[in-house]
Amino acid sequence: MELETQMSNTLRFLSIDMIEKANSGHPGVAMGLSDIITIFSKHLIHNPKEPKWINRDRVVFSGGHGSALIYSFLHLCGYDISLEDLKNFRKLDSKTPGHPEYGLTSGIEITTGPLGQGVANAVGFAMAAKYAANLLSNEIINHKVYCFCGDGDLQEGISYEACSLAGVHKLDNLILIYDSNNITIEGDTSIAFNENIKMRFQAQGFDVLEINGHNFKEIDYAFNTAKTSTKPFLIIAKTKIAKGALELEGSHKSHGAPLGSDIIKRAKERCNFSNGCFTIPSSVKIAFESSIEVGDMHYKIWQDKLNKSSKKELLNELLNPNFDNITYPIFQKDIATRSSNGEILNAISKNLKGFIGGSADLAPSNNTLLKDSADFPNGANLHFGIREHAMGAIINAFSVYGIFIPYCATFFVFSDYMSPAVRIASISKLRVFYIWTHDSIGVGEDGATHQPIEQLSHFRAMPNLLVFRPADANENIECWKIALKQNYPSAFVLSRQTLPLLKSNDCSKGAYIIKDPSKINIILVASGSEVHLALEVAEMLESQNIGIRVISTPCFDLLLKQNKSFIESLFIPNIKVVAIEAARSLEWEKFADIVISMNSFGASGKGEEVFNKFGFNKDDIIKKIKENI
């Protein structure tokens, strides 16, 4: 065990040297998990030379605050993280930020962000692997998914949502390692958390094993047992936060602050470890870098299997989807955009084998069922149950997995539950599609609690997220054509009520003129269901010799990206602009002189009655226009 001890101490002290140099970070988790990570390195099947290998084991660090340990581990294993990168920990523009970010640092599988997200990401990876194996065979896809999590992760509700679903699907490729040190920032976990975690996970369908997280033999036994389980597996590893940090060992004071040079010096002396900074013994370097050779061997064996497999062409198709071969439906009658979207989803599914998704128990209302496919794991229809938060994080993992184009759906008002996952997808620029139906006060009888008001402005404010609110079925198609070719997420905000078919135009710039008289007195701009209302208002005003230009804005975010000349071609200087939208719509003040929008929550009643109550009808809008212009 001498080599393992040296490996663990190297991880431990590399991490705290990084934190000390940065004068910022979380030493407690890095020191407490080092023993487990050391043994784990012998079980992980990966290839640092081919970090995107589709059949590699996936590793999710749900507690991203343990980043110093993560980067130390990846550096020692041979990923593209240099010793200089470790020394630049938490520095501006470094490859080693305070919390790991997907796409920035080699070996980081996904951006986890808030606690609990990573647990749901891991469930998503495990589900993606199961469906990938269904498409490509168990011979081509047979890897494991590991997730390191802590007390904070398991206190967050998202982890319960996700693990419940993992149990339902008996995800035997999922292994959670729970770093159970009973410490949070405020002190011992008992002040707010006293669940029997073993019984909780057993009730959810997991196999559970409790071990001493500092005993190498027990750790090794746990991983060997987990890999042969027929259920999702939880290893409860009892650890000490800041293991080896002398008087700070086991203390919540070690969670989020550097230990200080004195404690570090004494801790290294106690372990007979070199007192120099960023020290890596040659025997340790050789031991960790053996993963390069082992991983390369596994990769070459897999390549041979793939080359002999009939699934090689399919894998290439999944890795390189063709978005130009989709045959979209032709709409000839008025239809709600949630309904037209359902037909569009099915058309996409027929042409893209990696297209997969589902709803949070609302598929009949969201119109998200893929009619020619079976249910997961045998088909592309995912059923998330009433688990919006976990759904968002699971779909993020499907996107990152590498061969899938995922979507998920719920009512727009429930997008609030998804917001953290949507934010992570936007930060990471993941190709994910959100279907948010029942988009306004048009929801009707369900009342204020189910009528989204502020959500549209919220998500339009989120960078790297395109929010589409199509005015009709044809705009819906055009929006999908744009969204599929983006390298970041898109959201479709769709109506419950039937909308008339309009003469749609080019949506690629986010807005276009849908009606233009020879003489223009006023410009009306709207999105979604309010576009046809704006056209009705324009027709009535033109009968009074008032010329009205109408602009449809299916994507406000794309409009913001346009240059000044295009903006001025829409919104003519010195011509008054009126924006009409049945939402809070504060963002329209950028372009509009008058914003006719919601200044309160909604009400219960038939959709048309609710629209009338809040002034979204021809007469009230014309009255407001004449009063103000």
N, C-alpha and C positions, 0 to 999 in steps of 0.2 A: 504493500500500500504506500510505500515511500514516494514512488513516482506520482501516484494520484494526489498525494498530499502536496507535493511540489506544484503540480498542475493547478490544483485548487488555490493555493496561496498565490500563484502567479496571476490568476484571474482576479483574486481578491485585491491584491496590492496594485495591479495595473489600474483597476477601477478607481481605487481611492486616490492614486496618484493623479489620475485624470481630474477627479473632482477637486482635489486640493489645488491643482494648477489653475483650474477654472474658477476656483473659489465659489463654486456653485454645483449643486447636484444632490444625489440621494445615495449615500454610502451604505445605508442599512441593508437594503434589499440586495445590493451587489455582493456584500460580504456574506449575507445569510444564504444566498443561493449558489455560491461558488462550488460547493461540494457536489450538489446535484448536477450542475452544468458540466462538471468534469466527467462524471460517469455517463451523463447523457451523450456527450460527444462520441462515445464508443457505439452508441445505438443508432445515431442519426445517419440516414442514408441521403447523402447530398453530394454535389460536385461543385466546389468553388470555381472550377474552370468553366462550368456550364451552369451558371446560376439560374437560368430560365428553363432548365430541363423539366419537361412536363411531369415526369414520374418521380421527381425528388420528394422526400418528406417535406411537409410544410411545418414551419415553426412559427408560432405566434406568441409574442410577448405582450400579454394583455396589460401588464403593468409597465407601460412605456417609460415610467420614471426610473426604471432599472437600466437605462440606456448605456451607462458606463460599462456595465457587465456585458451587455449585448455586443457593444462595439469591440470590447476586449476579446470576447469569444470569437467573433467573426474575423478579427485581425489574426488571431492565433491559428484559425482554421485555414487561412489563406485567401480570404476574400479581398476584394480591392479596397482595403482600408489599411493605410500605412501607419507606422508608428507616429509619424508626423500628424496624421489625422487624429490619432488619439490625443496627442498633445494640444490639438486645437479644439478639443471638446467644448461645446457650447459657445464657440466663437462665431462671429458673424460670417456667413457664407461658407462655413465648414461643412464637411460631409458627415459630421458627428454632432447634430443638433441636440438640444436638451431632451426631446422626445423623438424617437425614430420616425422617419418619413419615407414612405414607399416611393421608389423612383429616384431618390436622392442618394441612398447608401446601398451598396451592393450587399445582398443577403437579407435585407429587410423585406419580408413578404407582404406586409400591409401596414398602413398607418392605423394605429389603434386609437390614439387620442384619449378621450375620457375613459375612466375605468369601466370595465364591463364590456366595452365594445369588442375587445379582442376575443373574449369567450364566444361571443356570437359570430365573430369572423371565423373562428376555428370550426364552429359548427357548419358555417357556410362552406368552408374548404372541404370538410368531410363529406357534405352533401354533394358538392361539385365533383369530388373524386368518385363517389358512388355512381353518379349519372355518367361521368366520363367512362367509367369501367363498363357501364351498360352499352355505351356507344362503341367503345374501342376494344373491349374485352378485358378480362381480369389479368391477362398476361401482359397487356400494355400499360394498364393503370392499376397499381396495387400498393401504393405508398400509404404511409401513415400521416396523421395530422397531430402535432403536439401543441399544447397551449400551456404556458406558464402564467399562473394567475395568483392573486393574493386575497387577503381578507376583504379589501376594498372592492375588488371585482365581484366577489360573491355576495356582497351586500347590495350591489346595484341590481335593480329589477330586470335589466336586460339579460343578465346571465341566467336568471331563473327561466325567463321566456325561452331562451335559446336551448338550454339544456333539457328542458321539457320536450322540445321538438326532437332533439338528438335521441332521447329515450324512445320516443314514438317510432323513429325510423331505425332503431337498433344500430347506430353508427359504430360498428366495431373497429373502424379505422381512426377513431377519435380518442386521444389520450390527454387528459387534463392533469397538470401537476400543480397542486395547490400548496403554495408556500405559506404554511399555517404558522405564523410567528406571533399571532394574537396581539399585534401592535398596529395602531393607526396614529395619525398625527397628534390626536388629542390624548392618547394614552392607551391603556389596555382595552382590547375590543369589548370586554365585558360591560363597559359603560353603555353600549348600545347594540350589542350583538352577542347572542348566546345560543344560536341554533345548533342542533346536532347535524352537522354537515353530512356526516356519513349516512344517516338515515334519510336526509333530504334527497341525496343523490340516488340512493338505493330505491327510494320511492319513485324517482323519475326514470328508473330502468338502467342505472349504471352499476357496474361492478366497482367496488371500492376497496382499496388497500391502504392501511395506515402504516407509516414507517417513521423511523428517525431520519430526518433529512440531512444528518451529518455522518451517517454510518454508510460507508461505501458499499458494503455487502448488501445491506437492505435496499439501498437505492438501485443497485444492479438487478437484484431479484425483482424489484417492483417493475422495472422496465421490461424485463423478460416476461413477467406474468401479464403485463398490460398488452403486450404485442400479440399474445395468443388468446386474448379474451374474445368472446362472441358478442360482447356488449360494449357500449362506450365505457371508458374506464377513467376513474378518478384515483389519483395517487395523493393521499393526504400526507404531506411531508411536514412533520413537526420540526420547525427550525428556530434558531435564535437570530433575531435581527442584529446586524452588525457583528456576526460571529468573529471573534478574535480581536475585537476593538476594546479589550480590557474593560475599564469601568463603564464604557458606553454600550457594551454588549447587552442586548435585551432591553435597551432603553428607547423610548419613542423619540428621544432627543437626537438619535442617530438617523432619523428618517430622512430629513431634507436639508441638512447642513453639513459642510465639510467637517472632518474629525479634528483637524488641527495638526500641525507638524509634530508636536510632542507625542500625541497618542499614536500617530502613524509610526514614528521612530521606535517607540517602545513596543508596538505591536509586531513590527518586523523583527526586532531583536528577540522577542519571545519565540518566534517561529524559526529563528536562525536563517532568516531571509535577508538577502542583500539590502543594505540601507539606501542604496542608490535609487533614483527615480526611474520608472519605466523599465525595470529590469526583467529580462526574459531568459531564464537558464536554457542552455542549449538542449538539454534532455527534454525539457518541456516543449520547446519549439518543435523538435522532431516528433514528439508524441502527438501534438495537435495537428501538425501538417501531414501526418499519415492519412488524414481524412481526404487529402487531395488524391492520393494514390488509390485509396479504397473507393472513393467516389468515382474516380475515372474508370475503375474496373467495373463497377455497377453500371455506369453509363454505357460503356462499350458492350456489355452483355445485353443491355436493354436495346441498344441500337441494332444489334444483330437480330433480336427478336422482332423488332419493328420492320426491318428490311425484309424479313420472311413473312410478315403478316399481310393479310388482305386489307387491313385497316389503315395502311400507311397513307393511301390517297385521301381517305376520309379525314385523318388527322391534319393533313396539309390543308384541306378545305376548311376545317374548323379554325386553323391558325390564320387563314387568309380569306375571310368571308368576302363575297362579291355582292355589294349592295346595289349594283346596277341591273341585276337580273330579276328583281322583284316585280311581279305583275300585280298592280294595285287594283282594288275594286272600282267600279264605275257607279256613281250614285246618281239616281234620277228622281229622287223624291226627298222631301224634307225629312230630316232625321236628327236626333240628338247626337252631339259629338261623342258622348260616351258610347253610343251604339255604333256610329261609323268607325270609331277607334277599335272596337271589337273586331270588325271585319278587316281592318287594316292589320291588326295583330296576327290574325289568321293567315292573311296573305303573306306577311313577312315570314311566318313560321314555315310555310310551304317551300320557301326558297333558301332559308338559312337554318341549317341543321343545329347550329349552336344557340338558336334563339330559345330562351327558357324563362319562365316566370309564373307569377300567380298573385293571389290577393290575400289580404288579411281577413279571410272569411266573408268576402264580399263579391266573389267572382260573378254571381248572377246580376248584381247591380253595377259592378265596374265593367262588365262585359269583357272579362279577361281570359276566359276559358279557351284553350286551343283545341278546337273540335276534332282534329285529326290525330291528336296525341293522347297517350295514356297519362296516368298520374305518376309522379315521382315515386320510386326511382326508375320505373319502367318507361316513363315518358316525361314530357317537358312541362306538365302542369304541376306547379308547386302549390301546396296548401299550407299556409302559415298559421292558420288559426287566428285568434284575436291577439296578435303579437306584433304590432306595427314597429316597435323599436327594434326588436330582434330581426324582423324582416328586412329592414334597411341595412343593417350590418351584415346579415347573411348574403344579401344581394351584392354588397360590396366585394365580398370574398369570391362570389361567382365571377364577377368581372375581372378581378385580379388573377383568377385561376389560369386564364390564358386562352381558353378556347370557347368561351361562352359570351353571349350577348344577352344579358338579363334585364328583366323588367319586374316591377312589383306595383301593387295597386291598393288604394284605399280611398275613402272619402277625403276630399280636400281638407276638411276641418281637422281630420285626424293626422294630417301631415305633421302637426305639432309634435306628436309622439316620435316621429321619424327624424326630426330636425338634426340631432347630433350625427346620425349616420349620413344624412344628406350633406352635411357640412364636411365630413371627412371625405366623402366621394368627390366633393368639389375641390378640396385642398389637393387631393391626389389625382385629380383629372381622370376619373374612372368613367368608362363608357357604360353608364347605367341609365335606365329609363323609368321614370316615375309616372304612373297613371293615377291622377287625382281627379276623381269625378265629383259631381254634385257641387259645382264650383262657386255658387253664390247664394243670394237670398232666394233664388229660384228653387232651392231645395223645398221650400214651402212648409208643409204641416209639421215637420219635425222641429221647427222653431229655431230660436236664437242659438241654442247649444250646438246645432248641427249646420248652421249657416256660416261659412267662412267669410270673414270681413278683413282681417289684417294679414292673413296668410299670403296673399298675392304680393303685397308690398315687401313682406319679409323675404320671400324667396327671390324676388327680383333684385333685392339688395345683396344677395349672396354671390360673391365672385365665382367665375368658372361654372356657373349653372345657367343653362338656357331654359327659360320658362315660356312655354308656348300656350297661348289661349286662343285656339282657332275659332273663327266665326261660323264655320260650317264644315261639312264633311270634306269638301274639296280643299279648303285650307288645311284641314287635318292631314290630308295626304301630303301636301307640300311641306308641312312642318316635319313630318316623319322623314321625308327625303333629305332634309337639311340635317336633322338630328342624328340620323344613322351615321353620317360621315364626320361627326365631331369626335374629338378625343377628350371629351369631358361629359358630364352628365346632363341630361335633359329631362324636363318635367312637362307633362301634358295636363293642363287644367281644363276639364271638360264638363259640358252641361248635362244636367239631368233632363231638362225639357227639350222638346223638339225645336230645331232651328231651321229656318228656310235655307234652301240652297242659293248661294250667291255666285256672282261671276268673279271667282278668285283670280289673283294675279301672282306675280313673282313675290314670294315671301322671304327671299334670301337676305334682304336688308332689314327685315323685322317689321316693315310697314310699307304700304303702297296706297296709291289713290284708287279708291273703288268707285268714286263718282266725282265728276268734275264738270261744272257748268262753264260756259264761255265767260261769264262774269262772276267773280267770287267776292262775296261780302263777308262771309264767315266760314271758318274751317271747323268741322266737327271731327273729332278723333275718338275711336273706341276700340275695344277688343271683345272677342267672344260674343256672347249673346246680345251685347249692347250695340254691335255693328248694325244689325238689321233695324234696331230701334233708331239709330242715328240716320239711316237711310229713310225711314218713315218721317222723321222730323224734317229732313232736308226736302223731301217731296212736298210736305205741307208748307214750309217756308217759301219754297220756290213758287208755289201758287199765289204767294203774296209778293212776288217779284223780289225776293231776297235770294241771291245766289249762294249756294252752299256746296263747298267741297267736303267730301267724306273720306277719311283715311282709316283703313283697317290696320290694326297693329297686332298681328299674331304673336310677335316676340319683341317686347320692350327692350330686352337685353341686347338683341342684335341691332335695334335702332340706335342704341347708345354708342355702338361701335362705328357708326357711319361718319363720314366727314362733313364739314360745315356746308359744303355746296349741296350735298344731298338733303341734309336737314332743311336748308332754306328752300329747296325745291318742293318740299312738302308743306312746311310752315312758312308761308310767304311773309316777309317782314311787313309790319304795320297792318296785317290782317288778323283780327281777333280769333283766338283758338279756344274752342270749348271741348273739354275731355269728358266723356261719359263712361262711367264704369261702376258696376254695382259691388264695389269693394272700397277699402279705405283710400287707396290710390294716391297717397301723398306724393309719389314720384312724378305724377303728371304735372305738378307745378313747374317743372323744368321747362315744359313746352307750352302749357296752356295758361290762358288768362283767367278762365273759369273752369273749375273742376266740379262736375256734378257726380258726387260719389256718396258713399255711406259714411256718416258721422256718428253712427251708433251701431249697436248690435241689431240683429234682425227681429223677426216676429213669426209666430205660428199662424199659418193660414194657407190657402191655396197659393201657388207660386205667383200667378197673375195678380192676385189680391195684394200679396206682399210687395211686389214691384210697384203697384199703384200707391200703396201706403207710403212708400219712401220716395215717391216722385219720379219713378222710372217709367214714364209714359209720355206720349207725344205732347199732350196739352201742358203738363207741368214743366217739361223741359223747355218748350217754346216760351212759356211764361218767364222762366228763369233767364233765358237768353235775352228776351226783350227788356227785362228789368235791369240787366247788367250791361247790355251793349246797345 
